[in-house]
Each structure stands twice: as structure tokens, then as C-alpha cells.
Amino acid sequence: MIQSVRATLSPMAATGEHESIRRSYDTVAEEYAAGFRDEIADKPFDRALLTAVLERADKGAPVADLGCGPGHVSAWLAAQGATAVGIDLSAEMVTVGRREFPEVEFRQGDLLDLPAENDEFGAVVAFYSVIHLQPSELHGAFTEMHRVLRPSGISLVSFHIGSEVRHLAEWWGHEVDVDFRFFQTQDVVEAMEDAGFRIDARLERRNHPGEVETRRGYLVARRRA
């Protein structure tokens, strides 16, 4: 069972598999929020990367957290002084986020059709939010990410490394129906480059104690003007 995977944003329209992902995260929103609220406090590597992104982003420009879930990472960004905008597919996650973190602006939306203006954000963060996408959908998601970033805006994307698909049918005592897809790093790199990004950093780490046992990939990239 994957209970340490932070991922709540699903591809495209709410039909078939995609609707089941939305329903699944709606169902576990309260438990997810309670289980992951302090997650970032135990992840110094993630905090360091997030800090680097904030330092390199245009000062004063809002920062988007794509696949924000209940908003704990969005709230951490806001605590560092960022104007944070959390975007998630799940309406229940957005509801919980608005209740728990009023300092963050939350929007309900999809990775392939982001509720944001062109060039709106100075930086975007996507922590484990591409892992519900089909491989063929990566390019579309990164094209949307490119659209909402300002010229030379910075992005941070993380994912689980591999080629497997793990299915979850039960989560915190609730019936769910959601797949977690792993990606080879080079495939994500190529999708981002094809969408108009320049990769600035490519990193990998093992799971921390208490996390599901996977290798984690991180890409820091700039939008080409």
C-alpha cells in the first residue's frame, strides 16, 4: 500500500479512470490532511530544494503548488514569504486546504487545463503530482506548466523512479481506485524539454525512514522564454 505518496492531481476530464482518481482523493481528504500535515518538517532535502526555488523565482511573483492536496506544502511556501497558490483536482482537498490554511489561495483544477493565466507564476512546484498521468500525457502537463510560468520561471518536479504501476484499492479504511505510475528520469526530462524547459538540475534520493521504499527523482528546470 502506498501511504507516503503525495499525489492528488489527475489528468484531463473526469471520465473513466480519471473520475475514479478524483473520487478517491475526495474520499480520503480528511485522513490525508491529518497524515501529511507535518510531512515537510521531516524532509530537509525537499525543504532545501523548495528554498532554492523561492530564491531563484521572480521576487513578488506568486508560486503555484500543483497537486497541492490539502495544502501543507503550499502553507510552507507561504510561511517563507511566498504568495502561494495551491491547485488540486479534488474538490474535497481544496475545501480542507481553505479551512486549514487560509493564508493560501486554493483553486480546483487539472494538470492538463490549469486554472491560471498565461505567465502568472514566477515558480511552480509539482511534488509527486505527475504520477497519475499516462506517459503520453506528460508533454501536455508540462506544456501547461510552461504556459502559466513567466519567461525564465523556475519549476521543481518530483516523481518516483521506475517503470511500474502500483494500484491502491483501500486507503485509510476507505475503498479507492487509484494508480501510481513510476517514470524513468530521462523520460520526464525529455517531456519537459519538448515542452520548452531547460533542465538546470537533476537529482535523485532514496526514501527517508517512514516513506514508501522508492527512489525519488527531482528536476529543477527553467522555462525558455
N, C-alpha and C positions, 0 to 999 in steps of 0.2 A: 504494500500500500504506500502511495506517495502522499505523505502528510507534511513534508517540508518543502514542497514545491510552491513557490509564489507565482501564480499564473492565473489570470482571470479574464483575459481578453481573447475573444474568439473571432474567427474570420467571417466576414461577409454577412449576408442576410440570415435571419433566424429561421432557417429551414433545415429539416433533417438533423444531421449531426450537430450543426451549429446551434439550433434551438435547444438541443439536449444539454449543451455546454452552458448556455445561458441559464437554463432551469437549474442545473446542478449547482452553479455558484450562487444563484438566488437562494437555494435551499440551505446552503451551509454558511451563509454570510455572517450570522452572529457568532457561530463557533470559530469560523476563520478569523474574525476580528479579534476574538479573545485569545486565540492561539498564536497569532502572529504580531500582536500589538507591539511587543518589545523586541521583535526579531532583529532589527538593525543594530541594537545595542550590543549584540553578541557577534557582530561581523565587522571587525576592524578593517579588513581588506575592502569590503564593499563601501564602508564609510570613506575610506581614503579615495577610492575612485569617484564617489559622488562629490567629495570635496574638490577633487581636481576638475571635475566637470563644471562645478559652480565657479571656480576661479577662472576658468577659460571662457566662460559664456559672456555674452554682452551684458555689461552691468545694467541692471534695471529691467532687463527683458524677462518676461515670465518663463518658467521652466515647466514642462509637461512631464507627468509621470503616466506613461501609457500602460494600461493594465494594472491600475493602481490598487485594485481590490478595495479594502476598507480604508486605505489611505495612510498607512503608517509610514511608508517611505515619503510620501508627499508631505506629511507633517514634519518629518525630519528635515526635509529640504526647506520648509517654511521656517523652521527653528534656526536655520543657518542664515536667514535673512532673504531667502528667495521668495518671489511671488509664485507660489506653486499652484498648478492646475492638475488635478487628478482626473483621468479619463478611464472609464471601465465599461465593459459590455453589460454587466449585471446591474439592474436597477436596484436590487437589494443592497449590493455592495456600495453603490453610490449613496443610498439612504443612510446606511450605517456610517459611512465616511462623513457625511454632512453633520450627523449627530455628534460624532466623536471628535472631529477636527474642524471646527467652524472657521479656523484661520485659512483653510484650503478651499479653493473653488473646485467643485466637482461637476463633471459632465458625464452623461451616459453616451457611449459611442463605441465605434468599431475600428479596429486597426486598419481596415481597408477603406474606411469612409470616416475619417476623424472629424469630430465637430469642432473645427478650428479654422481660422482664417489663414490664407497664404502668408508665409513669413511671420507668423505670430510669435513663435517661441525662440528664445536665444539658445535653449538646450532642450533635449528630450532624453528621458530615461525610460528604458523598456527592460525591466528586470523580469526575466522568465515569462514574458508575455507573448513571445512568438511561438511558444511550444505547443499551442493548439492549432497552428497553421499547417496546412498541407505544404510540402516543399514548393509546389508550383505557385503558392500564394505569397511566398517571401518577397518576391520582387514588388508585388503590388503594395504590400505593407511598408516596405522601405521607400517606395515612391511617394506614398502618403506622408511618411515621416520627413522626407526631403521637402515636400510641398509646404508643410507647416513650420519648418525651420527658417530662420533668417539666413541670408547668404553668409557662409562661413560658420553657421551654427554648429554646435557640437552635439553628438549623440553618444549614449552609452547603452549597449545592448548586451544582455546576458542570456545564456541558454545552457542546456545540458548537452554534453558532447557524446555522440554515438549515432547509431542508426536504428535503434529500437523504438517501439511504441508501447507504452505501458497504459493499460486500461484500469480505470477505477470505477467500481460499481457500488461501493459503500464508503462513506466518508463521515466520520463523527456520528455514526449511527443512522445516517440518512442514506437512502437509495439515490445514487447518482449515476451518470453515464457520461464519462469524460475520458478522453485520451490525452496522454502527454507524449509529445514527439521529441526525440533527440535529433540533433543535427551535427554533421561534421563541420568543423570550424570553417574549412575552405569553402563549403557551400554557402554559408552565411556571408562570408567575405565577398564572394562573387556576386551574390544577390545585392548586397549593399553597394558595391562598386558599380554594378549595372544600373542601379537607381540614382547614381550621381554622387556617391560618397567617396571620400578618400580616407582609407584606414590609417589612423595615426598610431594605434597601439593594439596589440593582440596578446591577450593574457589567458592563463589557464590556472585553475587551482583544484585541489581535492576538496571534498566536502569537509566541513567542520564537524566536530562531535555533535550529535543530535540531528544532523541533517541526513537526508536520504543519501545513500552512497552512490554518488555520481561524480564525474569530472565536470567542472563548470567552465564555460568559455565566456570571455568578456571581450568586446570590441569597442574601442573608442574611435569615433570617426567624425570627420568634418564634412559638412555639405559643401560641395563645389558650387561656386557662385553661378 
